[in-house]
Amino acid sequence: MIELNTFQKVAVWAIPVLFAITVHEVAHGFVAMRLGDPTAKMLGRLSLNPIKHIDPLGTVVLPLLMLMMTSGAFVFGWAKPVPVTFENLRHPKRDMALVAVAGPITNLLMALFWALLMRVAITLGPESDGALMFLRYVSEAGIQINIVLAMLNMLPIPPLDGGRVAVGLLPGKLSWQLSRIEPYGFFILIALLYTHMLDFILYPLIQMFLSIFFSIGGSLY
């Protein structure tokens, strides 16, 4: 495998990042619709058109900065959250947890898709084939971004998906107390990043899942 320059890294990561973030948000909206809330559909957010989901900071600026600063070793981002009207859900507390967990599950399924695509690229031809090499790089990026998004989003910190799942599963008082953290969740996440506690919490899980999916793809991580 060759070392990529910045332009090549952007070309490789652009499709998987947009795909991962867009499908993640559509999954939230689709499950919410199935559980009684058509808000996302009415607002045109059940679309695979990335433009409808792009957040300038989370979808463009942050991934680009991380790509340049970490050489592609650790990249994540976010899209505009799909709106969900809590009161429309048939069983609001339980259903909100189901809506939340749909995103990370979808990311794991997308990681599997990219792993299978990587196996196709490895099986079809030698590394000297430019098109297959590009497909392999894109597949590797697809696995990485989806695993990182799945693991990061499952942290039990509202408003991350894992926080909403925890709010839905915890009994009344504990659920209410955890939900009160939501306005401060982003700052808690930044603090965990700054102190490298996030590395300590997530790194083993991310490495484990990356090893599994790269193995499915026929490569070592």
VENFENQUI-V388861 format. One record per backbone hydrogen bond with DSSP energy under -1.0 kcal/mol. NH is the residue of the N-H (numbers start at 1). CO is the residue of the C=O. E is the energy in kcal/mol with one decimal. If there is no record, write none. Layout:
NH_CO_E + NH_CO_E
//
This chain:
9_5_-2.4 + 10_6_-2.3 + 11_7_-2.2 + 12_8_-2.3 + 13_9_-2.7 + 14_10_-2.2 + 17_13_-2.4 + 18_14_-2.3 + 19_15_-2.6 + 20_16_-2.8 + 21_17_-2.4 + 22_18_-2.4 + 23_19_-2.4 + 24_20_-1.6 + 25_21_-1.8 + 26_22_-2.4 + 27_23_-2.3 + 28_24_-1.4 + 29_25_-2.0 + 30_26_-2.9 + 31_27_-2.3 + 32_28_-2.3 + 33_29_-2.2 + 34_30_-2.2 + 35_31_-1.4 + 36_33_-1.5 + 37_32_-3.0 + 42_38_-2.7 + 43_39_-1.8 + 44_41_-1.5 + 45_40_-3.0 + 52_49_-1.6 + 53_50_-2.0 + 54_50_-1.3 + 59_55_-3.2 + 61_56_-2.3 + 62_57_-3.0 + 64_60_-1.8 + 65_61_-2.5 + 66_62_-2.7 + 67_63_-2.4 + 68_64_-1.9 + 69_65_-2.4 + 70_66_-2.6 + 73_70_-1.8 + 78_58_-1.1 + 80_53_-2.8 + 88_85_-1.7 + 89_86_-1.2 + 90_35_-2.1 + 95_91_-3.5 + 96_92_-2.2 + 97_93_-1.1 + 98_94_-1.6 + 99_95_-2.7 + 100_96_-2.2 + 101_97_-2.4 + 102_98_-1.1 + 103_100_-1.1 + 105_101_-2.0 + 106_102_-2.0 + 107_103_-2.0 + 108_104_-2.0 + 109_105_-2.0 + 110_106_-2.3 + 111_107_-2.2 + 112_108_-1.8 + 113_109_-2.1 + 114_110_-2.5 + 115_111_-2.1 + 116_112_-2.4 + 117_113_-2.0 + 118_114_-2.4 + 119_115_-2.1 + 120_116_-1.8 + 121_117_-2.3 + 122_118_-2.6 + 123_119_-2.4 + 124_120_-2.5 + 125_121_-1.0 + 129_126_-1.6 + 133_129_-2.4 + 134_130_-2.4 + 135_131_-2.2 + 136_132_-2.1 + 137_133_-2.3 + 138_134_-2.6 + 139_135_-2.3 + 140_136_-2.4 + 141_137_-2.4 + 142_138_-2.5 + 143_139_-2.4 + 144_140_-2.3 + 145_141_-2.8 + 146_142_-1.7 + 147_143_-2.2 + 148_144_-2.5 + 149_145_-2.4 + 150_146_-2.3 + 151_147_-2.6 + 152_148_-2.8 + 153_149_-2.5 + 155_152_-1.5 + 157_155_-2.5 + 160_157_-2.4 + 162_153_-4.0 + 164_160_-1.8 + 165_161_-2.4 + 166_162_-2.3 + 167_163_-2.3 + 168_164_-1.8 + 169_165_-1.5 + 170_166_-2.6 + 175_171_-2.9 + 176_172_-2.4 + 177_173_-2.4 + 178_174_-2.4 + 179_175_-2.2 + 180_176_-1.1 + 181_178_-1.7 + 182_179_-1.3 + 184_181_-2.4 + 185_182_-1.3 + 188_184_-2.1 + 189_185_-2.2 + 190_186_-2.3 + 191_187_-2.2 + 192_188_-2.2 + 193_189_-2.1 + 194_190_-2.9 + 195_191_-2.3 + 196_193_-1.0 + 198_192_-2.1 + 200_196_-1.4 + 201_197_-2.2 + 202_198_-3.0 + 203_199_-2.2 + 206_202_-2.9 + 207_203_-2.7 + 208_204_-2.1 + 209_205_-2.5 + 210_206_-2.7 + 211_207_-2.3 + 212_208_-1.9 + 213_209_-2.6 + 214_210_-2.7 + 215_211_-1.8 + 216_212_-1.9 + 217_213_-1.8 + 218_215_-1.2 + 219_214_-2.9
//
